């Protein structure tokens, strides 16, 4: 691993948004609990329920779908 780069294990939560005609869609990735929160469904599910086994792959999927990261919280 290269020095100076934040790894995914340093994150607590990351928030992604996508603008839609019916309102913004927000997804929060909680690295501490291994869950994903969907604003549209008002629900929280384990990452594995999304069909992805790693947050990295799920983030790549979100970005390919037009989601943009709007907030990141890091562990101290």
Backbone as JSON, one array per atom type, in Angstrom:
{
  "sequence": "XXXXXXXXXXXXXXXXXXXXXXXXXXXXXXXXXXXXXXXXXXXXXXXXXXXXXXXXXXXXXXXXXXXXXXXXXXXX",
  "N": [[0.84, -1.18, 0.0], [0.49, 2.24, -0.76], [2.06, 4.99, 0.84], [0.44, 7.68, 2.57], [-1.99, 7.65, 1.27], [-5.48, 7.45, 1.76], [-7.07, 4.61, 2.95], [-9.87, 2.42, 2.36], [-10.55, 1.36, 4.8], [-10.19, 3.36, 6.61], [-12.39, 4.94, 6.59], [-15.47, 6.04, 8.09], [-18.12, 6.7, 7.37], [-19.64, 7.23, 4.16], [-21.23, 9.42, 1.92], [-23.36, 9.47, -0.84], [-24.9, 11.13, -3.59], [-27.5, 11.56, -6.02], [-29.05, 13.47, -8.43], [-32.47, 13.54, -9.23], [-35.49, 13.55, -11.17], [-37.68, 13.22, -9.54], [-36.73, 13.95, -7.1], [-33.81, 14.15, -4.95], [-31.65, 11.34, -4.68], [-30.22, 9.58, -2.09], [-27.5, 7.77, -0.79], [-26.01, 6.15, 1.87], [-23.02, 4.87, 2.95], [-22.03, 2.81, 5.49], [-19.23, 2.09, 6.98], [-18.46, 1.11, 9.43], [-20.5, -0.5, 10.42], [-21.0, -2.08, 8.26], [-23.09, -1.64, 6.51], [-25.66, -0.37, 4.22], [-27.48, 2.52, 3.59], [-30.51, 3.57, 2.27], [-32.05, 6.42, 1.12], [-34.45, 6.7, -0.3], [-35.91, 4.43, 0.31], [-35.97, 4.43, 2.99], [-34.49, 2.62, 4.49], [-32.08, 0.3, 5.87], [-29.58, -1.88, 4.9], [-27.53, -4.88, 4.93], [-24.3, -4.73, 3.35], [-23.86, -6.91, 1.6], [-26.41, -7.51, 0.69], [-26.79, -5.82, -1.4], [-25.68, -7.03, -3.5], [-23.04, -6.78, -3.88], [-19.74, -7.51, -2.75], [-17.75, -5.98, -1.66], [-17.11, -2.68, -0.41], [-15.65, -1.07, -2.12], [-16.19, -2.02, -4.75], [-18.92, -1.5, -4.81], [-18.97, 1.28, -4.59], [-17.75, 1.93, -7.04], [-19.77, 1.05, -8.74], [-21.88, 2.81, -7.96], [-20.8, 5.3, -8.76], [-20.69, 4.87, -11.5], [-23.33, 4.99, -12.07], [-24.0, 7.6, -11.88], [-23.93, 8.76, -9.37], [-22.61, 11.01, -6.95], [-20.01, 11.63, -4.65], [-20.66, 13.26, -1.66], [-20.03, 13.62, 0.95], [-17.66, 12.59, 3.37], [-16.66, 10.75, 6.18], [-14.0, 10.23, 8.31], [-12.2, 7.84, 10.3], [-10.68, 8.56, 13.42]],
  "CA": [[0.0, 0.0, 0.0], [1.28, 3.47, -0.84], [1.92, 5.88, 1.98], [-0.24, 8.96, 2.35], [-3.32, 7.47, 0.7], [-6.49, 6.93, 2.66], [-7.64, 3.34, 2.52], [-11.28, 2.36, 2.7], [-10.73, 1.01, 6.2], [-10.13, 4.58, 7.41], [-13.67, 5.63, 6.53], [-16.6, 5.67, 8.94], [-19.29, 6.77, 6.5], [-19.54, 8.01, 2.93], [-22.56, 9.75, 1.42], [-23.43, 9.68, -2.28], [-26.17, 11.67, -4.04], [-27.78, 11.68, -7.44], [-30.25, 14.28, -8.68], [-33.49, 12.87, -10.03], [-36.68, 14.39, -11.4], [-38.58, 13.05, -8.4], [-36.01, 14.32, -5.88], [-32.48, 13.57, -4.81], [-31.47, 9.99, -4.14], [-29.04, 9.58, -1.23], [-27.07, 6.48, -0.28], [-24.96, 6.29, 2.88], [-22.28, 3.64, 3.22], [-21.53, 2.81, 6.86], [-18.12, 1.13, 7.01], [-18.33, 0.55, 10.78], [-21.51, -1.55, 10.6], [-21.08, -2.89, 7.05], [-24.45, -1.49, 5.97], [-25.97, 0.65, 3.22], [-28.75, 3.17, 3.89], [-31.15, 4.16, 1.09], [-33.01, 7.45, 1.51], [-35.73, 6.49, -0.96], [-36.61, 3.32, 0.93], [-35.87, 4.59, 4.44], [-34.07, 1.33, 5.04], [-30.65, 0.01, 5.96], [-29.37, -3.3, 4.62], [-26.11, -5.26, 4.87], [-23.68, -4.53, 2.03], [-24.01, -8.11, 0.77], [-27.75, -7.48, 0.11], [-26.73, -5.03, -2.63], [-25.1, -7.88, -4.54], [-21.61, -6.51, -3.91], [-19.04, -8.06, -1.59], [-16.84, -4.97, -1.1], [-17.54, -1.3, -0.58], [-14.96, -0.51, -3.29], [-16.96, -2.37, -5.95], [-20.21, -0.81, -4.77], [-18.69, 2.68, -4.91], [-17.55, 1.99, -8.49], [-21.11, 0.94, -9.34], [-22.61, 4.06, -7.72], [-20.24, 6.35, -9.62], [-21.07, 4.58, -12.89], [-24.75, 5.31, -12.18], [-24.17, 9.05, -11.77], [-23.88, 9.24, -7.98], [-21.41, 11.77, -6.61], [-19.75, 11.65, -3.22], [-20.87, 14.6, -1.12], [-19.51, 13.73, 2.31], [-16.91, 11.43, 3.86], [-16.21, 10.86, 7.57], [-12.88, 9.34, 8.54], [-11.89, 7.46, 11.67], [-9.58, 9.33, 14.02]],
  "C": [[0.89, 1.24, 0.0], [1.02, 4.33, 0.38], [1.17, 7.14, 1.59], [-1.62, 8.82, 1.74], [-4.26, 6.93, 1.76], [-7.0, 5.61, 2.11], [-9.1, 3.33, 2.95], [-11.51, 2.02, 4.16], [-10.64, 2.23, 7.11], [-11.46, 5.33, 7.43], [-14.62, 5.13, 7.59], [-17.83, 5.58, 8.06], [-18.96, 7.58, 5.26], [-20.94, 8.21, 2.4], [-22.48, 10.09, -0.06], [-24.82, 10.19, -2.63], [-26.25, 11.67, -5.55], [-29.07, 12.47, -7.58], [-31.19, 13.51, -9.59], [-34.67, 13.81, -10.19], [-37.63, 14.34, -10.21], [-37.94, 13.42, -7.07], [-34.67, 13.62, -5.79], [-32.54, 12.17, -4.2], [-30.17, 10.0, -3.35], [-28.77, 8.17, -0.73], [-25.91, 6.71, 0.67], [-24.33, 4.93, 3.12], [-21.69, 3.74, 4.63], [-20.48, 1.7, 6.98], [-17.99, 0.46, 8.38], [-19.3, -0.61, 10.99], [-21.63, -2.46, 9.39], [-22.44, -2.81, 6.38], [-24.55, -0.35, 4.97], [-27.35, 1.19, 3.55], [-29.27, 3.86, 2.63], [-32.2, 5.16, 1.52], [-34.39, 7.2, 0.93], [-36.57, 5.42, -0.26], [-36.68, 3.45, 2.44], [-35.48, 3.27, 5.09], [-32.55, 1.21, 5.03], [-30.49, -1.5, 5.79], [-27.88, -3.61, 4.69], [-25.57, -5.07, 3.46], [-23.94, -5.7, 1.1], [-25.39, -8.14, 0.1], [-27.8, -6.65, -1.17], [-26.23, -5.86, -3.81], [-23.6, -7.68, -4.68], [-20.97, -7.0, -2.63], [-18.08, -7.07, -0.95], [-17.41, -3.58, -1.33], [-16.89, -0.69, -1.83], [-15.74, -0.78, -4.57], [-18.3, -1.66, -5.98], [-20.05, 0.67, -5.09], [-18.48, 2.84, -6.42], [-18.89, 1.92, -9.22], [-21.88, 2.26, -9.18], [-22.11, 5.17, -8.64], [-20.62, 6.12, -11.08], [-22.55, 4.9, -13.14], [-25.05, 6.8, -11.97], [-24.21, 9.59, -10.35], [-22.56, 9.95, -7.76], [-21.24, 11.76, -5.09], [-19.87, 13.08, -2.71], [-20.32, 14.77, 0.28], [-18.78, 12.44, 2.67], [-16.46, 11.7, 5.29], [-15.13, 9.81, 7.79], [-12.75, 9.01, 10.02], [-10.71, 8.28, 12.15], [-8.45, 8.41, 14.39]]
}
